Amino acid sequence: MNPNTIREFAASFQKSRILLSGFELDLFTNIDESGSTNNQVAAGLHLDEHACERLLNALVSLGFLTKQNLLFFNTPESFTFLSKKSSGYLGGLMHSNHLWNTWSNLTQVVKTGKSAHPTEINERGEDWLFPFISAMHDRAIKQAPLQLSNLDLTGIKSVLDIGGGSGAYSMEFITKKPEIEATVFDLPNVVPITKKFIDLEGFSGRIKTYTGDYITDELPEGFDLIFLSAIIHSNSLDINQMLIGKCYNSLNRDGKIVIQDWIMNNERTQPTAGAIFAINMLVGTEAGDCFTDQEVTEMLSNAGFRNISRFEFESGLSQVIAQKI
């Protein structure tokens, strides 16, 4: 790595901040299809005119807007994904803006070991929660077909999707095998959002919801498969051991557990996406982390699971599958 590469790497946050501020201020929604002047945008959003113009010009330079004379226009892509007037609006991007705030505290977090955002998810407000669930849905609804294609669903009649959020994976389980009964288990302030996404995606009446906290509550029983996607990285090793034990009790005999997450090598350096995500857990949770293959295997074995196997996707994300004998 040469000095210029290092400098470019260090400054790469600037482009991200320009986009996120434009998104946070809702500039893209407030630019008319026939074009808008800086004065019109600034007045409509109660922004400083000179500051707004600099931001709009920077967004033009980065390719998110175009400019003709004194009029600013969305690009087709910006209108589709960044304007609330479009059905393709990526509302979940606001979660990236929230992450900016926690990641900005990384230096202090490393000094103290204390999370920048220790509040439990069920205690965070709607302004944080809905963008978070939306962001997870945007990603999961696209990735689920590939990620679940690896699973053998022979004999699987019921699925419990723990911390299932929007229900995207439950939707894909049903798409793959329509006779499956899927249930999303999530927190009290998440389940109403879950139901909105279930209705939005056309699965009304086909996916059940169960309200609870997997740390303090017992899980419903009688399932053939339990799916834990992006769950264990939010918890400590001890909490995960307890949760996996609850999953064992919740499963029917011969039932399977599927843990989908970043599973690290023993040095915790690969995959790279997992190493970066471990930092996300450092700044955003009290005890979350990305665990090693050995740690996950031991947790499953300690709970009584057998026939443990692991499949790794090209992205570096893994599925660990085990069976209740």
C-alpha positions in Angstrom: 0.0 0.0 0.0 1.5 3.4 -1.0 0.9 6.7 0.7 -1.7 7.8 -1.9 -3.7 4.6 -1.5 -3.7 5.1 2.3 -4.8 8.8 1.9 -7.6 7.8 -0.4 -8.7 5.0 1.9 -8.7 7.4 4.9 -10.8 10.0 3.0 -13.3 7.6 1.5 -15.8 8.5 4.3 -16.3 11.9 2.7 -18.3 10.5 -0.2 -20.4 8.4 2.0 -21.2 11.4 4.3 -22.3 13.5 1.3 -24.7 10.9 0.2 -26.0 10.1 3.7 -26.6 13.8 4.4 -28.5 14.2 1.1 -30.6 11.2 2.0 -31.1 12.3 5.6 -32.2 15.8 4.5 -34.5 14.2 1.9 -33.1 16.2 -1.0 -33.9 13.6 -3.6 -37.6 13.6 -2.8 -37.7 17.3 -2.9 -36.2 17.7 -6.3 -39.0 18.1 -8.9 -39.1 15.8 -12.0 -39.0 19.0 -14.1 -35.9 20.2 -12.1 -35.5 22.4 -9.0 -33.3 25.4 -8.3 -31.1 25.4 -5.2 -33.3 28.2 -3.7 -36.4 26.0 -4.2 -34.8 23.0 -2.5 -33.4 25.1 0.3 -36.6 26.9 1.0 -38.7 23.8 0.9 -36.4 22.0 3.4 -35.6 25.1 5.5 -31.8 24.8 4.7 -29.1 27.4 4.4 -29.0 28.4 0.7 -25.2 28.5 0.3 -24.7 25.3 2.2 -27.4 23.5 0.3 -26.0 24.5 -3.0 -22.6 23.1 -2.1 -24.1 19.8 -1.1 -26.2 19.6 -4.3 -23.1 20.4 -6.4 -21.2 17.7 -4.7 -24.0 15.2 -5.4 -23.8 16.2 -9.0 -20.1 15.6 -9.1 -20.5 12.2 -7.5 -23.2 11.2 -10.1 -26.3 11.2 -7.9 -27.8 14.4 -9.5 -27.4 16.2 -12.8 -27.4 20.0 -13.3 -28.5 22.0 -16.3 -28.1 25.8 -16.0 -29.5 26.5 -12.5 -31.7 23.4 -12.3 -30.9 20.2 -10.4 -32.4 16.8 -11.5 -32.4 13.3 -10.0 -30.7 10.7 -12.1 -33.1 7.8 -12.9 -31.3 5.7 -10.3 -31.5 8.4 -7.6 -35.2 8.9 -8.2 -35.8 5.1 -8.1 -33.9 4.4 -4.9 -33.5 7.7 -3.0 -36.8 9.5 -3.5 -39.8 8.7 -1.4 -42.0 9.3 -4.5 -40.7 6.0 -5.8 -41.9 2.5 -4.9 -38.3 1.4 -5.0 -37.2 3.8 -2.2 -34.4 2.4 -0.1 -35.7 3.6 3.3 -33.4 1.3 5.0 -30.5 3.5 4.1 -31.4 5.6 7.1 -30.0 2.8 9.2 -26.6 3.5 7.6 -26.9 7.1 8.8 -27.6 5.8 12.3 -24.5 3.6 12.1 -22.5 6.6 11.3 -23.2 8.0 14.7 -22.1 4.9 16.6 -19.1 4.3 14.4 -17.9 7.8 15.0 -17.3 6.7 18.6 -15.0 3.8 17.7 -11.9 5.4 19.2 -13.5 6.0 22.5 -15.2 2.6 22.5 -11.8 0.9 22.1 -10.4 3.0 25.0 -13.2 2.1 27.3 -14.6 -1.1 26.0 -18.1 0.3 26.4 -20.6 0.4 23.5 -21.6 3.7 22.0 -25.2 2.5 21.8 -26.0 0.0 24.6 -29.7 0.5 24.6 -31.6 -2.7 23.9 -33.4 -2.9 20.5 -36.8 -3.1 22.2 -36.1 0.2 23.9 -35.1 2.2 20.8 -37.6 4.4 19.2 -39.5 4.0 16.0 -37.2 6.4 14.2 -34.3 4.0 14.7 -36.2 0.7 14.5 -38.2 1.0 11.3 -35.1 2.0 9.2 -33.2 -0.9 10.8 -35.9 -3.5 9.9 -36.3 -1.9 6.4 -32.5 -2.2 5.8 -32.5 -5.8 6.9 -35.5 -6.5 4.7 -34.0 -4.9 1.6 -31.0 -7.1 2.0 -32.7 -10.3 3.0 -35.4 -10.3 0.4 -32.7 -10.2 -2.3 -30.3 -12.7 -0.6 -32.8 -15.3 0.7 -33.4 -17.2 -2.5 -29.7 -18.0 -2.8 -29.0 -18.5 0.9 -31.9 -20.9 1.4 -31.2 -22.9 -1.8 -28.5 -24.8 0.1 -31.0 -26.2 2.7 -32.6 -29.6 2.4 -36.2 -29.1 3.5 -37.2 -32.8 3.2 -39.5 -33.6 6.1 -39.6 -30.0 7.2 -43.2 -28.9 7.9 -42.8 -26.1 10.4 -40.1 -23.3 10.7 -39.5 -20.9 13.6 -37.7 -17.8 12.4 -36.1 -16.3 15.5 -35.6 -12.5 15.4 -37.1 -12.7 11.9 -37.7 -9.0 11.6 -39.6 -8.4 8.4 -40.2 -12.1 7.8 -38.2 -12.1 4.6 -36.7 -15.5 5.2 -40.0 -17.0 6.3 -41.4 -15.7 3.0 -38.7 -17.6 1.1 -39.2 -20.8 3.1 -42.8 -20.7 2.0 -41.9 -19.8 -1.6 -39.6 -22.9 -1.7 -42.1 -25.2 0.0 -45.6 -23.7 0.2 -46.9 -26.3 2.7 -44.4 -25.1 5.4 -45.9 -23.3 8.4 -43.6 -20.4 9.2 -43.6 -18.4 12.4 -41.6 -15.3 13.1 -40.6 -14.8 16.7 -39.6 -11.2 17.6 -39.8 -8.4 20.1 -43.1 -6.6 21.1 -42.2 -3.4 19.1 -40.9 -5.4 16.1 -43.9 -7.7 15.5 -46.2 -4.8 14.3 -43.5 -3.9 11.7 -43.3 -7.6 10.8 -47.0 -7.7 10.1 -46.7 -4.6 7.8 -44.0 -6.3 5.7 -45.9 -9.6 5.6 -48.9 -7.7 4.2 -46.8 -5.6 1.8 -45.2 -8.7 0.3 -48.5 -10.6 -0.2 -48.1 -13.2 2.6 -51.1 -12.2 4.7 -52.5 -15.2 6.6 -49.5 -17.4 5.6 -47.0 -16.4 8.2 -47.7 -16.5 12.0 -46.0 -14.2 14.5 -45.1 -14.8 18.1 -44.2 -12.0 20.4 -41.4 -12.5 23.0 -37.8 -11.9 24.0 -35.6 -14.9 23.4 -33.4 -14.0 26.4 -36.1 -13.8 29.0 -38.9 -15.9 27.5 -39.2 -19.6 26.5 -39.6 -20.3 22.8 -42.7 -21.9 21.4 -42.3 -25.7 20.8 -43.0 -28.2 18.1 -40.9 -27.1 15.1 -39.0 -29.0 12.6 -36.5 -26.3 11.8 -35.3 -23.2 13.7 -33.6 -20.4 11.7 -31.3 -17.9 13.3 -30.1 -15.4 10.8 -27.9 -12.5 12.0 -28.8 -13.3 15.6 -25.8 -14.7 17.5 -23.6 -11.8 16.6 -25.8 -9.5 18.7 -25.2 -11.5 21.9 -22.5 -12.7 24.3 -21.2 -16.2 24.2 -23.2 -17.1 27.4 -26.5 -15.6 26.0 -26.0 -17.6 22.8 -25.4 -20.8 24.7 -28.6 -20.2 26.6 -30.5 -19.4 23.4 -29.2 -22.5 21.5 -30.3 -24.6 24.5 -33.8 -23.1 24.2 -33.8 -23.9 20.5 -33.0 -27.5 21.2 -36.0 -27.7 23.5 -38.2 -26.0 20.9 -37.4 -28.5 18.2 -39.1 -31.8 17.4 -36.9 -34.9 17.4 -34.7 -35.0 14.3 -35.3 -31.2 13.9 -32.6 -28.9 12.6 -31.1 -25.7 13.7 -29.6 -23.3 11.0 -27.3 -20.6 12.2 -26.6 -18.0 9.5 -23.9 -15.5 10.4 -20.3 -14.4 10.0 -18.3 -17.3 11.3 -14.7 -16.4 11.9 -11.4 -18.4 11.6 -9.7 -19.1 14.9 -7.5 -15.9 14.5 -10.7 -13.8 14.0 -9.2 -12.2 10.9 -11.2 -13.8 8.1 -13.6 -13.4 6.4 -12.8 -9.6 6.1 -16.5 -8.7 6.1 -16.9 -10.5 9.4 -13.9 -8.7 11.0 -15.5 -5.4 10.0 -18.8 -6.5 11.3 -17.3 -7.4 14.6 -16.4 -3.7 14.9 -20.0 -2.9 14.2 -21.0 -5.1 17.1 -18.3 -3.5 19.3 -19.7 0.0 18.8 -23.4 -0.9 18.7 -24.0 -3.7 21.2 -23.0 -4.4 24.8 -21.5 -7.8 24.2 -22.1 -8.8 20.5 -19.3 -10.3 18.4 -18.6 -12.5 15.4 -17.8 -16.0 16.7 -15.4 -18.6 15.5 -16.3 -22.0 13.9 -14.9 -23.7 17.0 -17.1 -21.5 19.4 -20.3 -22.1 17.4 -19.6 -25.9 17.2 -19.0 -26.1 20.9 -22.2 -24.2 21.7 -24.2 -26.5 19.5 -22.5 -29.6 21.0 -23.0 -28.4 24.6 -26.8 -28.0 23.9 -27.0 -31.6 22.6 -27.0 -31.1 18.8 -25.2 -33.5 16.6 -24.4 -33.9 12.9 -22.9 -30.4 12.8 -21.9 -29.1 9.3 -21.0 -25.8 7.8 -21.5 -24.2 4.4 -19.8 -21.0 3.4 -21.1 -18.7 0.7 -18.8 -16.7 -1.6 -19.5 -13.6 0.4 -17.9 -15.2 3.4 -21.3 -15.6 5.2 -21.8 -19.1 6.7 -24.6 -21.5 7.6 -24.0 -23.9 10.4 -26.5 -26.7 10.4 -27.1 -29.2 13.3 -29.7 -31.8 14.2 -31.5 -32.8 17.4 -31.2 -36.6 17.7 
